[in-house]
Amino acid sequence: MQGAPVKKFEGATKRYVQLLNLKDNPELLAAYRHQHSPEGAWPEIIAGIREVGILEMELYLEGNHAVMIVEAPADFDWDTAMARLSTLPRQQEWEDANARFQDCKPGQTSDEKWRATERIFHLYE
């Protein structure tokens, strides 16, 4: 198994881990992967993510399940940021374009589709 590099940030941060079910279709999964590649992601979406204060966002796939890991400043408020993100340019258009890959209802915002996880263990000193 190969690990992914991790970016270090100055100051305290917090992490969010969320899950999303995708349609179990190899062609759609390949298209979803491309949509989130450096070539496929829309610049307005990347700018919006940064504008609401997210420091880093990673997506991982396991079968037809997506895992999103978000690193944010310690004072970051998820609900406020997601409400703002949903109003930024092309955000709902992006959500609608990606809905064809996702096991979700039409018109849902990103925050309505992704499910938060609960951290039950950590190995910090």
C-alpha positions as CSV (number, residue, x, y, z in Angstrom):
1,M,0.0,0.0,0.0
2,Q,1.3,3.4,-0.9
3,G,0.8,6.4,1.3
4,A,-0.1,10.0,0.2
5,P,2.0,13.0,1.1
6,V,0.5,15.3,3.7
7,K,0.8,19.1,3.7
8,K,1.9,20.8,6.9
9,F,0.1,24.0,8.0
10,E,1.2,26.6,10.5
11,G,-1.1,26.9,13.4
12,A,-3.8,24.5,14.7
13,T,-6.1,22.8,12.2
14,K,-9.0,20.5,12.3
15,R,-10.0,17.7,10.0
16,Y,-13.4,16.6,8.6
17,V,-13.9,13.2,7.0
18,Q,-17.0,12.6,5.0
19,L,-18.5,9.8,2.9
20,L,-20.5,9.7,-0.3
21,N,-22.0,6.7,-2.2
22,L,-21.5,6.8,-6.0
23,K,-23.4,4.8,-8.6
24,D,-21.8,1.4,-9.0
25,N,-21.0,1.8,-12.7
26,P,-17.4,1.5,-14.0
27,E,-17.9,4.1,-16.7
28,L,-19.4,6.6,-14.4
29,L,-16.7,6.0,-11.8
30,A,-14.0,6.6,-14.4
31,A,-15.8,9.9,-15.4
32,Y,-16.1,10.9,-11.7
33,R,-12.4,10.3,-11.3
34,H,-11.7,12.5,-14.3
35,Q,-14.1,15.2,-13.1
36,H,-12.0,15.5,-10.0
37,S,-8.6,15.4,-11.7
38,P,-6.4,18.5,-12.1
39,E,-7.6,18.6,-15.8
40,G,-11.3,18.0,-15.0
41,A,-12.0,20.2,-11.9
42,W,-13.4,23.6,-12.7
43,P,-11.3,26.6,-11.6
44,E,-14.3,28.3,-10.0
45,I,-14.9,25.3,-7.7
46,I,-11.2,25.2,-6.6
47,A,-11.4,29.0,-5.9
48,G,-14.6,28.6,-4.0
49,I,-13.2,25.9,-1.8
50,R,-10.3,28.1,-0.9
51,E,-12.5,31.2,-0.5
52,V,-14.5,29.6,2.3
53,G,-11.3,28.9,4.2
54,I,-10.6,25.2,3.4
55,L,-6.8,24.6,3.5
56,E,-6.7,21.2,1.9
57,M,-9.3,18.8,0.4
58,E,-8.6,15.2,-0.7
59,L,-10.9,12.7,-2.3
60,Y,-10.3,8.9,-2.1
61,L,-12.2,6.2,-3.9
62,E,-12.9,2.7,-2.6
63,G,-15.2,0.8,-5.0
64,N,-18.2,3.1,-5.4
65,H,-17.6,5.0,-2.2
66,A,-15.9,8.4,-2.1
67,V,-14.1,9.6,1.0
68,M,-13.4,13.3,1.4
69,I,-10.9,14.6,3.9
70,V,-10.9,18.4,4.6
71,E,-8.3,20.2,6.5
72,A,-9.3,23.6,7.9
73,P,-8.2,26.2,10.4
74,A,-9.1,25.5,14.0
75,D,-11.7,28.2,14.1
76,F,-13.4,27.0,10.9
77,D,-17.2,26.6,11.1
78,W,-18.4,23.9,8.7
79,D,-22.0,25.0,8.5
80,T,-21.2,28.6,7.8
81,A,-18.6,27.7,5.2
82,M,-20.9,25.2,3.4
83,A,-23.8,27.7,3.3
84,R,-21.4,30.3,1.7
85,L,-19.9,27.8,-0.7
86,S,-23.3,26.9,-2.0
87,T,-23.8,30.5,-3.1
88,L,-20.5,30.9,-5.0
89,P,-20.2,31.0,-8.8
90,R,-20.9,27.7,-10.6
91,Q,-21.1,25.7,-7.3
92,Q,-24.7,24.4,-7.9
93,E,-23.9,23.8,-11.5
94,W,-20.9,21.7,-10.4
95,E,-23.2,19.8,-7.9
96,D,-25.7,19.2,-10.7
97,A,-23.0,18.0,-13.1
98,N,-21.6,15.6,-10.5
99,A,-25.0,14.3,-9.4
100,R,-25.1,11.9,-12.4
101,F,-22.3,10.0,-10.7
102,Q,-23.7,10.1,-7.2
103,D,-26.3,8.2,-5.4
104,C,-28.3,11.3,-4.4
105,K,-31.4,13.3,-5.1
106,P,-31.4,16.0,-7.9
107,G,-30.7,19.5,-6.7
108,Q,-28.9,18.5,-3.5
109,T,-26.1,20.7,-2.3
110,S,-22.7,19.2,-1.5
111,D,-23.4,19.5,2.2
112,E,-26.7,17.5,1.8
113,K,-25.0,14.7,-0.1
114,W,-21.9,14.0,2.0
115,R,-22.2,12.2,5.3
116,A,-20.0,13.1,8.2
117,T,-18.0,10.4,9.9
118,E,-17.3,10.0,13.6
119,R,-13.7,9.7,14.8
120,I,-13.5,6.9,17.3
121,F,-9.7,6.5,17.6
122,H,-6.6,8.6,17.3
123,L,-2.9,8.0,18.0
124,Y,-1.8,11.4,19.3
125,E,0.3,12.1,22.3
